[in-house]
């Protein structure tokens, strides 16, 4: 069905625009352009509204259990299939920065899969914990940031607490 395909494309496009605009906002802040940064964050928020609406129409966010199963399957696909091929391609093309980016992401996707599996296993008993994410590689950990990131080696100051 064409409309279903269009909803999927629109969801992907809006989601990508959100992430891109947040990166643009971060860059504008670094360039001391707070007005531009705020505009990018506002547009990013609007793109999120669009993406959530498209996902809702597609009935893409169902029960929490189904959402966890979907997230787990996605992470497993990324670290078992998607990133290994991208890593091989980057190695073949000696694209060092892309290679590092793909390797970091691949390792962290495995961590995410483990976190989702734990959430599925514990579901109602999963404790409410603080999560910390490494700004360099995305490594995600519960309770407390480590002194040194096990994926990229960044120090504790490179972790931020997820609200």
C-alpha positions in Angstrom: 0.0 0.0 0.0 1.4 3.3 -1.1 0.2 5.3 2.0 1.8 2.8 4.4 5.1 3.1 2.5 4.7 6.9 2.6 4.1 6.8 6.4 7.3 4.8 6.8 9.3 7.2 4.7 7.8 10.2 6.5 8.6 8.7 9.9 12.2 8.0 8.9 12.6 11.5 7.4 11.1 13.3 10.4 13.2 11.2 12.8 16.3 12.0 10.9 15.5 15.7 10.7 15.0 15.7 14.5 18.5 14.3 15.2 20.1 16.4 12.5 18.6 19.6 13.9 19.7 18.8 17.4 23.2 18.3 16.2 22.9 21.7 14.4 21.7 23.3 17.6 24.7 21.9 19.4 27.0 23.4 16.8 25.2 26.8 16.9 25.7 26.8 20.7 29.5 26.1 20.2 29.6 29.0 17.8 27.9 31.3 20.4 24.6 31.6 18.4 22.0 30.8 21.0 19.1 32.2 19.0 19.9 29.9 16.1 20.4 27.0 18.5 17.0 27.6 20.0 15.3 27.7 16.6 16.9 24.4 15.6 15.7 22.8 18.9 12.2 24.1 18.3 12.2 22.7 14.8 13.6 19.4 16.1 10.7 19.2 18.6 8.2 19.8 15.8 9.8 17.0 13.8 9.4 14.7 16.8 5.7 15.6 16.9 5.4 14.7 13.2 7.3 11.4 13.6 5.3 10.3 16.6 2.0 11.1 14.7 3.2 9.0 11.7 4.2 6.1 14.0 0.9 6.3 15.8 -1.0 6.1 12.5 1.1 3.1 11.6 0.2 1.6 15.0 4.0 1.3 15.5 4.0 1.9 19.3 1.9 -0.9 20.7 2.3 -2.5 24.1 5.5 -2.0 26.1 6.4 -5.7 25.8 6.0 -5.5 22.0 8.0 -2.3 21.9 10.8 -3.9 23.9 10.8 -6.9 21.6 10.9 -4.6 18.6 13.7 -2.6 20.1 15.7 -5.7 21.0 15.3 -7.1 17.4 16.4 -3.8 16.0 19.5 -3.7 18.1 20.4 -7.3 17.3 20.0 -6.6 13.6 22.3 -3.6 13.9 25.2 -5.4 15.7 24.9 -8.7 13.9 24.2 -7.6 10.3 24.1 -3.9 9.6 27.3 -2.7 11.4 29.5 -5.6 10.6 29.0 -5.0 6.8 29.5 -1.3 7.3 32.7 -2.0 9.2 34.0 -4.2 6.4 33.2 -1.6 3.8 34.9 1.1 5.8 38.0 -1.1 6.3 38.1 -1.9 2.6 37.9 1.8 1.8 40.3 2.8 4.6 37.7 5.3 5.9 39.2 5.5 9.4 36.7 7.9 11.0 33.7 6.0 9.6 35.3 2.8 10.8 35.7 4.1 14.3 32.2 5.5 14.3 30.7 2.1 13.1 32.8 0.1 15.6 31.7 2.2 18.5 28.1 2.0 17.5 28.3 -1.8 16.9 29.7 -2.4 20.4 27.1 -0.1 22.0 24.2 -1.7 20.1 25.1 -5.0 21.9 24.9 -3.2 25.2 21.5 -1.8 24.3 20.3 -5.3 23.3 21.4 -6.6 26.8 19.6 -3.7 28.5 16.4 -4.4 26.5 16.6 -8.1 27.2 17.0 -7.4 30.9 13.9 -5.1 30.7 11.9 -7.8 29.0 13.0 -10.4 31.6 12.2 -8.2 34.6 9.4 -6.1 33.0 7.3 -5.2 36.1 10.3 -5.7 38.4 12.8 -3.5 36.5 14.2 -1.0 38.9 13.9 2.7 38.1 17.6 3.6 37.7 19.6 6.5 36.4 21.2 5.9 33.0 24.4 7.5 31.8 25.6 7.8 28.2 29.1 8.5 26.9 29.2 11.6 24.6 32.0 10.0 22.6 30.6 6.6 21.7 27.1 6.3 23.1 28.0 3.6 25.7 25.0 3.3 28.0 25.1 2.2 31.6 22.7 2.1 34.6 23.3 3.5 38.1 26.6 5.3 37.7 29.0 6.4 34.9 32.2 4.4 35.0 35.6 6.1 35.6 36.6 5.0 32.0 34.3 4.1 29.2 34.8 0.4 28.3 34.1 1.1 24.6 36.1 4.2 23.7 38.2 4.9 26.9 36.6 8.3 27.6 36.8 9.5 31.1 33.8 9.9 33.5 33.4 13.6 32.6 32.3 12.6 29.1 29.1 10.9 30.4 25.8 12.6 30.8 22.9 11.6 32.9 19.7 10.9 31.0 16.7 12.7 32.4 
